[in-house]
Amino acid sequence: DELALQDQLVLRHKSEQERLDGERRRAEERAREKDDMLKYVRGEIEAVKSGFELRETKLRAAREEAERRCDDERKERERCAKELGEAKAAVEGLIGRLKGREEDLARAEGQLKLSKDQVDQVEGEMRQLLKVLETERGGGGGP
């Protein structure tokens, strides 16, 4: 009877061992699944992180390009403003010279009118002298 009792005990231990082995296998399988899930999540995190890093790099490059273009545009605007100032100064200088020439022309026209008036006066006087001379010749040289 003791032998049967020991056989039963052995069977119970074997059964318990098989049950524990099954639980261990299931626990190992769950642990493998969790490890696989963690590996997958880590991979996804790395992929997202790489995507963000690439996007960040592109955005930084785009920002730097935009800043460079803004700087170029600012320099071009400053250059144009300087050229415009120089052109305005040149135009104002030309306007001043033109006004000076207009004044010179007005003075010259005044002098020309004065000279013309003087010529007209002298011509008138010469006509009168010629008339007097003709009258004297005509009157003094006759019969």
Disulfide bonds with the S-S distance in Angstrom:
none
